[in-house]
Amino acid sequence: MQDKTIYVTQPSLAPLDEYVELLKGVWERGILTHNGPLVQQFENDLSAKLGIKNFVAVTNGTIALQMAIKALGLKGEIITTPFTWIATVSAIKWEGCTPVFCDIEPDTLNIDPYKIEDLITEKTVAIMPVHVFGNPCDVDAIDAIATKHNLKVIYDAAHAIGSTYKGKSILEFGDISATSLHATKLLNTGEGGGCVTTNEELHEKLKRIRFFGHNEEKDIVEDQTIACRIGMQVQVGRRIPHQVLVVLGIVTAEKRPGSLPEITMDITGLVQRFCLPKNNHT
Ligand SMILES: Cc1ncc(COP(=O)(O)O)c(C=O)c1O
């Protein structure tokens, strides 16, 4: 482990000149919004770095959670954890679903999979666990419960962008994972987030929901009722991240190879060493 303090509230920023070349391109093209080349570059770079198939970049982690609920067409009760940031629960409520709280494991602080089944009713449609502080949940047990009861699983992976489980990115577990790229997260775009799924149909649907419900032909084919919060993206009502802000993420993801998983391992290691002595997960 490196002898270096990692401040939770201090955004990681590369030297300014590392961003300038990319910013010049933004000014030359004059494309600030929509699915511009830098958003696509960011998605591709990050997917390659994490070894995942589909990263759909959006304006923040809260909207990523809401989009996941919408893409899966969920209406009903969603079993989740009380040990989280408020956004997990507000996303469920914003989408007209009902949060049902399940107790957590004392050693990992993640949802206790062995307490989920008692909470399942005929109204339950999904489970939304959180990988707290980047420590993977017991995804095998959660997956088995979801399969048995025909439930969807959305992982709130806001803290877990670089985490792995059995050698694979944690973002590829469940039906959809939603992560955050907020300034306080390990990889930041100032404000930002993303949805990840291995299901191609869901991937296409998430991209349509992100783009005002338009398909590639610009026909509106998805219902548009997601209300977006106004953030530093300065894109009221938009879900595609701003070109200038993804530059922050591109520099970290692309020009600093290895830094993301290393930092993630440091933080997971710290949490395991000082807070979670019994944690067995990677
Ligand atoms: C567990 C969890 N879920 C969701 C979010 C929401 O992410 P964002 O701030 O990008 O909307 C956060 C943000 O801190 C979080 O900690």
The ligand as a Tripos MOL2 file, in Angstrom:
@<TRIPOS>MOLECULE
LIG
   16    16     1     0     0
SMALL
NO_CHARGES

@<TRIPOS>ATOM
      1 C1        -23.9150    5.3390   -2.7750 C.3       1 LIG1
      2 C2        -24.1920    6.5010   -3.6860 C.ar      1 LIG1
      3 N1        -25.1490    6.3790   -4.6190 N.ar      1 LIG1
      4 C3        -25.4220    7.3760   -5.4860 C.ar      1 LIG1
      5 C4        -24.7350    8.5790   -5.4340 C.ar      1 LIG1
      6 C5        -25.1140    9.6700   -6.3870 C.3       1 LIG1
      7 O1        -24.0910   10.0530   -7.2590 O.3       1 LIG1
      8 P1        -24.0720   11.5430   -7.8670 P.3       1 LIG1
      9 O2        -23.6240   12.4560   -6.7870 O.co2     1 LIG1
     10 O3        -23.0980   11.4600   -9.0080 O.co2     1 LIG1
     11 O4        -25.4650   11.8620   -8.3340 O.co2     1 LIG1
     12 C6        -23.7150    8.7550   -4.4900 C.ar      1 LIG1
     13 C7        -22.9690   10.0150   -4.4320 C.2       1 LIG1
     14 O5        -22.1950   10.2820   -3.5750 O.2       1 LIG1
     15 C8        -23.4360    7.6990   -3.5800 C.ar      1 LIG1
     16 O6        -22.4860    7.8110   -2.6410 O.3       1 LIG1
@<TRIPOS>BOND
     1     1     2 1
     2     2     3 ar
     3     2    15 ar
     4     3     4 ar
     5     4     5 ar
     6     5     6 1
     7     5    12 ar
     8     6     7 1
     9     7     8 1
    10     8     9 2
    11     8    10 1
    12     8    11 1
    13    12    13 1
    14    12    15 ar
    15    13    14 2
    16    15    16 1
@<TRIPOS>SUBSTRUCTURE
     1 LIG1         1 GROUP 0 **** ****
